[in-house]
Amino acid sequence: MRGSLGRKLSLVIMLVFGLYLLLASVFVYIIYSQYITLSRTMVSHFERAMIAGELTRDAETIAGEVYELLVGNDRSVSAGNSRVANLASLYQATRERLEWQGGALSEQDAMALDRWQTPFFSSLDRLSDRLRAEQELEAEQLKQMDELFLLLRLVTELEAGAHDLSGPEQRFIGPALAALGYAAAAFSAERPGHLDRLEAYCRARLDELAQLPLTLASATALRARMEQQLPVIFKRRLPLLQHTRATLATARQTRVLAQKLTSATFEYHKRIKISAEQALQQQQSLIQHSITGLLAASVLLLLITLGALFYIRRSVIQRINELSRSMQEHSKGVSVPIPVSGDDEISRMGKTFEFFVNARSRAEQQLALANKELQSMNHSLQRLSEVDELTQVPNRRCFDRHLESEWRRALREQRSLGLIMGDIDYFKRFNDEYGHQQGDECLHLVAQALASQLHREGDMVARYGGEEFIILLPEQDLGQTRHVAGRLLNAVRELNIAHTRSDHERVTLSLGVVAGIPAQQDRIEWFVGKADKALYAAKEQGRNRLCVAPPECEAGCSRPG
């Protein structure tokens, strides 16, 4: 295809990728050659250096395990000995692997390692024996602590009932608690002198207890038990202190031997590492030459890649971005030029988009015209559905909807609502006398006269049916509503429409007035019914007048009880 952008991009990508494969092949060949040479000359050095490093690490790990065993809270001798034995076996296996990898160790290296290895592992056995004996003594001390806590509980129970005890039993409690306190302090004593003083204080309290003439059997038994158990605590504490010091001395000796062994293995590791570094330096010169060649090839590939990127950016990316920006602006409703230059896929995309934009513009114009016509029709339909065609005032359906809205608002805000229901007097006689056309004209004139007297937003007059009209006055109390009703009567009288068959010889109006604040239990139908009853009363009283609903509506619209 003439002017194919895809073919041009394919050629550029194939060129760059081909050069990349060529340089990668050369690079792999050089690296492989250096790998073979380096592995043949240095494998033994590096492998022995790694194994020597493992040997040093094993020695340090053994020393660490020993101290973890020593300072641990529980000093689990069996588990600790198992870990140390496993690490010692691992150390010996690593040393044997070192000798197998590079031949037997030199006599100097073997002597340096053996000099500290045998004493170190012997000291581990001695330390294990010390820890085991110390653990047995500590277990015995825990039993003594339990016994001490039991004695303390017995004394506390005796103290709780002190008000029922005799004098000697009451004097027993203080020295007993003091003796138990000295015995408890012995568990934390670290010096023999301190331990001796605590024992003397405890002995003095026990002697004081022995002189009391106790009569209570439980107190006598408790004193005997304390004289038996407390001296044992001081007797067993001193051997534990001595054994702990001996254990620490053995641990220090083990630590020194561990440091010596670690130092010997580390020195051997350093000697092997130095020999490996010397072998590595021999390969650095060759690697530098290889790096120089690869760097030159990489620069060449970089220049070619940059040229390809520049071509792609100018021929593809920049044009696509311009087309994308144009599309985004058109999607926002902004008309901007659409790039269509060239003879490739991008230019054809621009031309296609331009075609759709033009088609959309024509469609939007047609849609706008259709919407305008539709709005006009909807407005006309809405007017037909809400306005009485004869009188050109709202019809009953529109009024009912407006009344319901204002009723809810008055109920919510507790505001007064006024309602006037009117009826043209002797309208049937008017139709019979003057004909229906004149009757329709009369209805129209009366409706317009009523509407002309309503000046507030929200006020509404509507044809309620036949010759009946209804007027809604939001936020108007009874006095204000009555005043508006008076204006409505005068407005109809001033029309001065002749009506020979009326008692007043002109068209007049009868009005029923109601107003008040709706209550929660009231209904709209009841409110309208009150106005209708007032209208009926106006008719009964001679027409051409207004009549107000009964007095109970003046303060509100609550239904009478």
C-alpha positions as CSV (number, residue, x, y, z in Angstrom):
1,M,0.0,0.0,0.0
2,R,1.4,3.4,-1.1
3,G,2.4,5.6,1.9
4,S,2.0,2.7,4.4
5,L,3.2,3.9,7.8
6,G,3.2,0.3,9.2
7,R,5.7,-0.8,6.6
8,K,8.1,2.1,7.5
9,L,7.8,1.4,11.2
10,S,8.4,-2.3,10.6
11,L,11.6,-1.6,8.7
12,V,12.9,0.7,11.5
13,I,12.1,-1.8,14.2
14,M,13.7,-4.6,12.3
15,L,16.9,-2.6,11.8
16,V,17.2,-1.6,15.5
17,F,16.3,-5.2,16.7
18,G,18.8,-6.7,14.2
19,L,21.6,-4.5,15.4
20,Y,20.7,-5.3,19.0
21,L,20.8,-9.1,18.3
22,L,24.2,-8.7,16.7
23,L,25.7,-6.8,19.5
24,A,24.1,-9.1,22.1
25,S,25.6,-12.2,20.3
26,V,29.1,-10.6,20.5
27,F,28.6,-9.6,24.1
28,V,27.5,-13.2,25.0
29,Y,30.4,-14.7,23.2
30,I,32.9,-12.4,25.1
31,I,31.3,-13.1,28.4
32,Y,31.2,-16.8,27.8
33,S,34.9,-16.8,26.9
34,Q,35.8,-14.9,30.0
35,Y,33.7,-17.2,32.1
36,I,35.5,-20.3,30.9
37,T,38.9,-18.8,31.5
38,L,38.0,-17.4,34.9
39,S,36.3,-20.7,36.0
40,R,39.4,-22.7,35.0
41,T,41.9,-20.5,36.8
42,M,39.9,-19.4,39.9
43,V,37.3,-22.0,40.8
44,S,39.5,-23.6,43.4
45,H,40.5,-20.3,45.0
46,F,37.1,-18.9,45.3
47,E,35.5,-22.2,46.4
48,R,38.2,-22.7,49.2
49,A,37.7,-19.0,50.3
50,M,33.9,-19.6,50.6
51,I,34.4,-22.8,52.5
52,A,36.9,-21.1,54.8
53,G,34.4,-18.3,55.4
54,E,31.8,-21.0,56.3
55,L,34.3,-22.5,58.7
56,T,34.7,-19.1,60.4
57,R,31.0,-18.6,60.5
58,D,30.4,-22.0,62.1
59,A,33.0,-21.2,64.8
60,E,31.2,-17.9,65.6
61,T,27.8,-19.6,65.6
62,I,29.0,-22.2,68.1
63,A,30.2,-19.4,70.4
64,G,26.9,-17.6,70.0
65,E,24.9,-20.7,70.8
66,V,27.0,-21.2,74.0
67,Y,26.2,-17.7,75.2
68,E,22.6,-18.1,74.2
69,L,22.5,-21.2,76.3
70,L,24.2,-19.4,79.2
71,V,22.1,-16.3,79.3
72,G,18.7,-17.8,78.4
73,N,16.0,-17.6,80.9
74,D,15.3,-21.3,81.1
75,R,18.9,-22.6,80.3
76,S,17.5,-25.7,78.6
77,V,20.6,-27.9,79.0
78,S,19.4,-30.9,76.9
79,A,18.2,-28.7,74.0
80,G,21.3,-26.5,74.2
81,N,23.7,-29.5,74.2
82,S,21.9,-30.9,71.1
83,R,22.3,-27.6,69.2
84,V,26.0,-27.2,70.2
85,A,26.7,-30.9,69.2
86,N,25.0,-30.4,65.8
87,L,27.0,-27.2,65.2
88,A,30.2,-29.0,66.2
89,S,29.5,-31.8,63.7
90,L,28.8,-29.1,61.0
91,Y,32.1,-27.4,61.8
92,Q,34.0,-30.7,61.4
93,A,32.2,-31.5,58.2
94,T,33.0,-28.1,56.8
95,R,36.7,-28.6,57.6
96,E,36.7,-32.0,55.9
97,R,35.1,-30.5,52.8
98,L,37.8,-27.7,52.8
99,E,40.5,-30.4,52.8
100,W,38.7,-32.4,50.0
101,Q,38.2,-29.3,47.8
102,G,41.8,-28.1,47.7
103,G,43.8,-31.0,49.1
104,A,45.2,-31.4,52.6
105,L,45.8,-28.3,54.7
106,S,49.3,-27.1,55.2
107,E,51.0,-28.2,58.4
108,Q,51.0,-24.6,59.7
109,D,47.3,-24.2,59.0
110,A,46.4,-27.6,60.5
111,M,48.3,-26.9,63.7
112,A,46.8,-23.4,64.1
113,L,43.3,-24.9,63.9
114,D,43.9,-28.0,66.0
115,R,45.6,-25.9,68.7
116,W,42.3,-24.3,69.7
117,Q,39.7,-26.7,68.3
118,T,40.2,-29.6,70.9
119,P,40.4,-27.4,74.0
120,F,37.3,-25.4,72.9
121,F,35.1,-28.5,72.5
122,S,36.4,-29.9,75.8
123,S,35.4,-26.7,77.5
124,L,31.9,-27.0,76.0
125,D,31.5,-30.4,77.8
126,R,32.6,-28.9,81.1
127,L,30.2,-26.0,80.7
128,S,27.4,-28.4,80.0
129,D,28.0,-30.2,83.2
130,R,28.1,-27.0,85.2
131,L,24.8,-25.8,83.7
132,R,23.1,-29.2,84.5
133,A,24.2,-29.0,88.1
134,E,23.1,-25.4,88.4
135,Q,19.7,-26.3,86.9
136,E,19.2,-28.9,89.6
137,L,20.0,-26.4,92.4
138,E,17.6,-23.8,90.8
139,A,14.8,-26.4,90.7
140,E,15.3,-27.1,94.4
141,Q,15.2,-23.3,95.1
142,L,11.9,-23.1,93.2
143,K,10.4,-25.7,95.5
144,Q,11.6,-23.7,98.5
145,M,10.0,-20.6,97.0
146,D,6.7,-22.5,96.7
147,E,6.9,-23.5,100.3
148,L,7.7,-19.9,101.3
149,F,4.6,-18.7,99.5
150,L,2.5,-21.3,101.2
151,L,3.7,-20.2,104.6
152,L,3.0,-16.5,103.7
153,R,-0.6,-17.5,102.7
154,L,-1.1,-19.2,106.1
155,V,0.2,-16.2,108.0
156,T,-2.0,-13.9,105.9
157,E,-5.1,-16.1,106.7
158,L,-4.2,-16.0,110.4
159,E,-3.9,-12.2,110.2
160,A,-7.3,-11.9,108.5
161,G,-8.9,-13.3,111.7
162,A,-6.7,-11.4,114.1
163,H,-9.7,-9.7,115.8
164,D,-10.8,-13.1,117.1
165,L,-7.3,-14.1,118.4
166,S,-5.8,-13.9,121.8
167,G,-2.8,-11.7,122.7
168,P,0.1,-14.1,121.9
169,E,-1.5,-15.1,118.6
170,Q,-1.8,-11.5,117.6
171,R,1.8,-10.8,118.5
172,F,2.8,-13.8,116.4
173,I,1.8,-12.2,113.1
174,G,4.4,-9.4,113.0
175,P,7.5,-11.4,113.7
176,A,6.2,-14.2,111.4
177,L,5.8,-11.8,108.4
178,A,9.3,-10.3,109.1
179,A,10.9,-13.7,109.2
180,L,9.2,-14.6,105.9
181,G,10.4,-11.3,104.4
182,Y,14.0,-12.0,105.3
183,A,13.7,-15.5,103.8
184,A,12.2,-14.1,100.6
185,A,15.1,-11.5,100.3
186,A,17.6,-14.4,100.5
187,F,16.5,-15.6,97.1
188,S,17.8,-12.4,95.5
189,A,21.0,-12.1,97.7
190,E,24.2,-12.3,95.6
191,R,26.9,-12.0,98.3
192,P,27.6,-14.4,101.2
193,G,27.8,-11.5,103.7
194,H,24.4,-10.2,102.8
195,L,23.0,-13.7,103.0
196,D,24.5,-14.2,106.5
197,R,22.9,-10.9,107.8
198,L,19.5,-11.9,106.4
199,E,19.9,-15.3,108.1
200,A,20.7,-13.7,111.4
201,Y,17.7,-11.4,111.2
202,C,15.4,-14.3,110.3
203,R,16.8,-16.4,113.2
204,A,16.1,-13.5,115.6
205,R,12.5,-13.4,114.5
206,L,12.2,-17.2,114.8
207,D,13.6,-17.0,118.4
208,E,11.0,-14.2,119.2
209,L,8.3,-16.5,117.9
210,A,9.5,-19.4,120.0
211,Q,9.1,-17.4,123.2
212,L,5.4,-16.7,122.5
213,P,3.0,-18.9,124.6
214,L,0.7,-19.9,121.7
215,T,-2.6,-21.6,122.5
216,L,-4.0,-22.0,119.0
217,A,-3.1,-25.3,117.4
218,S,-2.8,-23.8,113.9
219,A,-0.5,-21.1,115.0
220,T,1.7,-23.6,116.9
221,A,1.9,-25.8,113.8
222,L,2.7,-22.8,111.6
223,R,5.6,-21.8,114.0
224,A,7.0,-25.3,113.9
225,R,6.8,-25.4,110.1
226,M,8.6,-22.1,109.8
227,E,11.4,-23.2,112.2
228,Q,11.9,-26.2,110.0
229,Q,11.7,-24.6,106.5
230,L,13.3,-21.1,106.8
231,P,16.8,-22.2,107.8
232,V,16.8,-24.6,104.9
233,I,16.4,-21.7,102.4
234,F,19.6,-20.0,103.7
235,K,21.4,-23.3,103.7
236,R,20.6,-24.1,100.1
237,R,21.2,-20.5,98.7
238,L,25.0,-20.4,99.4
239,P,25.9,-23.5,97.3
240,L,23.8,-22.1,94.4
241,L,25.8,-18.8,94.5
242,Q,29.1,-20.6,94.6
243,H,28.1,-22.9,91.7
244,T,26.9,-19.9,89.6
245,R,30.3,-18.2,90.0
246,A,32.0,-21.4,88.9
247,T,29.7,-21.6,85.9
248,L,30.5,-18.1,84.9
249,A,34.3,-18.8,85.2
250,T,33.9,-21.8,82.9
251,A,31.8,-19.7,80.5
252,R,34.6,-17.1,80.3
253,Q,37.1,-19.8,79.6
254,T,34.9,-21.1,76.8
255,R,34.5,-17.6,75.4
256,V,38.3,-17.1,75.2
257,L,38.8,-20.4,73.5
258,A,35.9,-19.6,71.0
259,Q,37.6,-16.3,70.2
260,K,40.9,-18.0,69.6
261,L,39.3,-20.6,67.3
262,T,37.4,-17.9,65.4
263,S,40.6,-15.8,65.0
264,A,42.5,-18.8,63.7
265,T,39.8,-19.7,61.1
266,F,39.5,-16.1,60.1
267,E,43.2,-15.8,59.5
268,Y,43.1,-18.8,57.3
269,H,40.1,-17.4,55.4
270,K,42.0,-14.1,54.8
271,R,45.0,-15.9,53.3
272,I,42.8,-17.9,50.9
273,K,40.9,-14.7,50.0
274,I,44.2,-12.8,49.2
275,S,45.2,-15.6,46.8
276,A,41.8,-15.4,45.1
277,E,42.1,-11.7,44.7
278,Q,45.4,-12.1,43.1
279,A,43.9,-14.5,40.6
280,L,41.1,-12.0,40.0
281,Q,43.4,-9.2,39.2
282,Q,44.9,-11.2,36.3
283,Q,41.5,-11.2,34.6
284,Q,40.8,-7.5,35.1
285,S,42.9,-6.4,32.2
286,L,41.1,-8.6,29.8
287,I,37.7,-7.5,31.2
288,Q,38.7,-3.8,30.7
289,H,39.4,-4.4,27.0
290,S,36.1,-6.2,26.6
291,I,34.2,-3.4,28.3
292,T,35.8,-0.8,26.0
293,G,34.7,-2.6,22.9
294,L,31.2,-3.2,24.3
295,L,30.9,0.4,25.3
296,A,31.7,1.6,21.8
297,A,29.2,-0.8,20.4
298,S,26.6,0.3,22.9
299,V,27.1,4.0,22.0
300,L,26.6,3.1,18.3
301,L,23.4,1.2,19.1
302,L,22.2,4.1,21.3
303,L,22.7,6.6,18.4
304,I,20.8,4.4,16.0
305,T,18.0,3.9,18.6
306,L,17.8,7.6,19.2
307,G,17.5,8.2,15.5
308,A,14.7,5.6,15.2
309,L,12.9,7.2,18.2
310,F,13.2,10.7,16.7
311,Y,11.7,9.4,13.4
312,I,8.9,7.6,15.2
313,R,8.1,10.6,17.4
314,R,8.0,13.0,14.5
315,S,6.2,10.7,12.0
316,V,3.8,8.9,14.4
317,I,3.6,10.1,18.0
318,Q,3.5,13.8,17.4
319,R,0.8,13.4,14.7
320,I,-1.2,11.0,16.9
321,N,-1.0,13.5,19.8
322,E,-2.3,16.3,17.6
323,L,-5.2,14.1,16.4
324,S,-5.9,13.0,20.0
325,R,-6.0,16.6,21.2
326,S,-8.3,17.6,18.4
327,M,-10.6,14.7,19.3
328,Q,-10.6,15.7,23.0
329,E,-11.5,19.3,22.2
330,H,-14.3,18.2,19.9
331,S,-15.6,15.9,22.7
332,K,-15.7,19.0,24.9
333,G,-17.7,20.8,22.3
334,V,-14.8,23.0,21.1
335,S,-14.4,23.2,17.3
336,V,-10.7,23.1,16.4
337,P,-8.9,22.1,13.1
338,I,-8.5,18.4,12.5
339,P,-5.1,17.4,11.1
340,V,-5.6,15.5,7.8
341,S,-2.2,16.1,6.1
342,G,-0.3,13.2,4.6
343,D,-1.2,9.9,2.9
344,D,-1.0,7.2,5.5
345,E,-3.0,5.6,8.2
346,I,-3.0,8.6,10.6
347,S,-4.1,11.0,7.9
348,R,-6.9,8.6,6.9
349,M,-8.0,8.4,10.6
350,G,-8.1,12.2,10.7
351,K,-10.2,12.4,7.5
352,T,-12.6,9.7,8.9
353,F,-12.9,11.6,12.2
354,E,-13.6,14.9,10.3
355,F,-16.4,13.1,8.4
356,F,-18.0,11.9,11.6
357,V,-17.6,15.4,13.2
358,N,-19.3,17.0,10.3
359,A,-22.1,14.4,10.4
360,R,-22.4,14.9,14.1
361,S,-22.7,18.7,13.7
362,R,-25.5,18.3,11.2
363,A,-27.2,15.8,13.5
364,E,-26.9,18.1,16.5
365,Q,-28.4,21.0,14.5
366,Q,-31.3,18.8,13.5
367,L,-31.7,17.5,17.1
368,A,-31.7,21.1,18.4
369,L,-34.5,22.1,16.1
370,A,-36.4,18.9,17.0
371,N,-35.9,19.6,20.7
372,K,-37.1,23.2,20.3
373,E,-40.2,22.0,18.6
374,L,-40.7,19.4,21.3
375,Q,-40.4,21.9,24.1
376,S,-42.9,24.1,22.4
377,M,-45.3,21.2,22.1
378,N,-44.7,20.2,25.7
379,H,-45.4,23.7,26.9
380,S,-48.6,23.8,24.9
381,L,-49.7,20.4,26.2
382,Q,-48.9,21.4,29.8
383,R,-50.9,24.6,29.4
384,L,-53.8,22.6,28.0
385,S,-53.7,20.2,30.9
386,E,-53.5,22.8,33.6
387,V,-55.5,25.8,32.3
388,D,-59.2,26.0,31.8
389,E,-59.7,26.7,28.1
390,L,-62.8,28.9,28.6
391,T,-61.7,31.1,31.5
392,Q,-57.9,31.0,30.9
393,V,-57.3,30.4,34.7
394,P,-56.0,27.1,36.2
395,N,-58.4,24.2,36.2
396,R,-59.4,22.0,39.1
397,R,-56.6,19.4,38.6
398,C,-53.9,22.1,38.7
399,F,-55.6,23.7,41.7
400,D,-55.7,20.4,43.6
401,R,-52.0,19.8,43.1
402,H,-51.2,23.4,44.3
403,L,-53.5,23.1,47.3
404,E,-51.9,19.8,48.4
405,S,-48.4,21.4,48.2
406,E,-49.4,24.5,50.2
407,W,-51.4,22.4,52.7
408,R,-48.2,20.3,53.5
409,R,-46.1,23.5,53.8
410,A,-48.6,25.2,56.1
411,L,-48.8,22.0,58.2
412,R,-45.0,21.7,58.4
413,E,-44.4,25.4,59.1
414,Q,-47.6,25.9,61.1
415,R,-48.7,28.8,59.0
416,S,-52.3,30.0,58.3
417,L,-53.9,29.0,55.0
418,G,-56.9,30.9,53.5
419,L,-59.5,29.4,51.1
420,I,-62.4,31.1,49.3
421,M,-65.1,29.2,47.3
422,G,-67.3,31.3,45.0
423,D,-70.3,30.7,42.8
424,I,-72.0,33.0,40.3
425,D,-75.5,33.7,41.4
426,Y,-78.4,32.5,39.2
427,F,-76.0,31.5,36.5
428,K,-78.5,28.9,35.0
429,R,-81.0,31.7,34.6
430,F,-78.3,33.8,32.9
431,N,-77.7,31.0,30.4
432,D,-81.4,30.5,29.8
433,E,-81.9,34.3,29.3
434,Y,-78.9,35.3,27.2
435,G,-77.7,32.0,25.7
436,H,-74.6,29.8,26.3
437,Q,-72.2,32.0,24.3
438,Q,-73.0,35.0,26.6
439,G,-72.7,32.6,29.5
440,D,-69.2,31.5,28.4
441,E,-68.2,35.2,28.0
442,C,-69.6,35.9,31.5
443,L,-67.5,33.1,33.0
444,H,-64.4,34.4,31.3
445,L,-64.9,38.0,32.5
446,V,-65.6,36.9,36.1
447,A,-62.5,34.7,36.1
448,Q,-60.3,37.5,34.9
449,A,-61.8,39.9,37.4
450,L,-61.0,37.5,40.2
451,A,-57.5,36.9,39.0
452,S,-56.8,40.7,38.8
453,Q,-57.3,41.0,42.6
454,L,-54.6,38.4,43.4
455,H,-51.2,40.1,43.6
456,R,-49.0,37.8,45.7
457,E,-46.9,34.9,44.4
458,G,-48.6,31.7,45.4
459,D,-52.1,33.1,45.3
460,M,-54.3,31.2,42.9
461,V,-57.8,31.4,41.4
462,A,-59.1,28.3,39.5
463,R,-62.3,27.2,37.9
464,Y,-63.6,24.5,40.2
465,G,-66.5,23.3,38.1
466,G,-69.4,24.9,36.1
467,E,-69.9,28.4,37.5
468,E,-67.8,27.7,40.7
469,F,-64.4,29.3,41.4
470,I,-62.0,28.6,44.2
471,I,-59.2,30.9,45.5
472,L,-56.2,29.8,47.5
473,L,-54.4,32.3,49.7
474,P,-51.2,30.9,51.4
475,E,-50.1,32.5,54.7
476,Q,-53.3,34.5,55.2
477,D,-55.3,34.5,58.4
478,L,-59.1,34.8,58.5
479,G,-59.2,38.6,58.6
480,Q,-56.9,38.9,55.6
481,T,-58.8,36.2,53.7
482,R,-62.1,38.0,54.4
483,H,-60.6,41.3,53.1
484,V,-59.6,39.6,49.9
485,A,-63.1,38.1,49.5
486,G,-64.6,41.6,49.9
487,R,-62.4,42.8,47.0
488,L,-63.5,39.9,44.9
489,L,-67.2,40.7,45.4
490,N,-66.6,44.3,44.5
491,A,-64.6,43.4,41.4
492,V,-67.4,41.2,40.0
493,R,-70.0,43.9,40.9
494,E,-68.0,46.5,39.0
495,L,-68.1,44.4,35.9
496,N,-71.8,45.5,35.8
497,I,-72.9,42.6,33.6
498,A,-76.6,42.8,33.1
499,H,-78.7,40.0,34.5
500,T,-82.5,40.8,34.4
501,R,-83.5,37.5,36.0
502,S,-81.3,38.2,39.1
503,D,-82.6,39.9,42.2
504,H,-79.8,42.4,41.9
505,E,-80.3,42.9,38.1
506,R,-76.6,42.2,37.4
507,V,-74.2,39.4,37.7
508,T,-73.1,38.9,41.4
509,L,-71.1,36.4,43.3
510,S,-71.6,34.4,46.6
511,L,-68.4,33.5,48.5
512,G,-67.6,31.0,51.4
513,V,-64.5,31.9,53.4
514,V,-62.4,29.7,55.6
515,A,-58.9,30.2,57.1
516,G,-56.7,28.7,59.8
517,I,-53.6,26.7,60.7
518,P,-53.9,23.0,59.7
519,A,-53.6,20.4,62.5
520,Q,-52.1,16.9,62.0
521,Q,-55.4,15.2,62.1
522,D,-57.1,17.5,59.5
523,R,-57.6,16.6,55.9
524,I,-57.8,18.8,52.8
525,E,-61.2,17.5,51.9
526,W,-62.6,18.7,55.3
527,F,-61.0,22.1,54.8
528,V,-62.6,22.5,51.4
529,G,-65.9,21.2,52.8
530,K,-65.9,24.0,55.4
531,A,-65.5,26.6,52.5
532,D,-68.3,24.9,50.6
533,K,-70.6,25.0,53.7
534,A,-69.9,28.7,54.1
535,L,-70.7,29.2,50.4
536,Y,-74.0,27.4,50.9
537,A,-74.8,29.6,53.9
538,A,-74.1,32.7,51.7
539,K,-76.6,31.4,49.2
540,E,-79.2,30.8,51.9
541,Q,-78.7,34.3,53.2
542,G,-79.6,36.0,49.9
543,R,-76.6,35.7,47.7
544,N,-74.3,38.6,46.6
545,R,-72.4,38.3,49.8
546,L,-69.6,36.4,51.6
547,C,-70.0,34.1,54.6
548,V,-67.3,33.0,56.9
549,A,-67.0,29.4,58.2
550,P,-68.1,28.8,61.8
551,P,-66.0,30.5,64.6
552,E,-64.0,27.4,65.4
553,C,-61.9,28.0,62.3
554,E,-60.7,31.4,63.3
555,A,-57.9,30.2,65.5
556,G,-57.2,27.1,63.5
557,C,-58.8,24.3,61.4
558,S,-59.2,21.8,64.1
559,R,-62.3,19.7,63.6
560,P,-64.8,20.3,66.4
561,G,-65.0,17.7,69.1
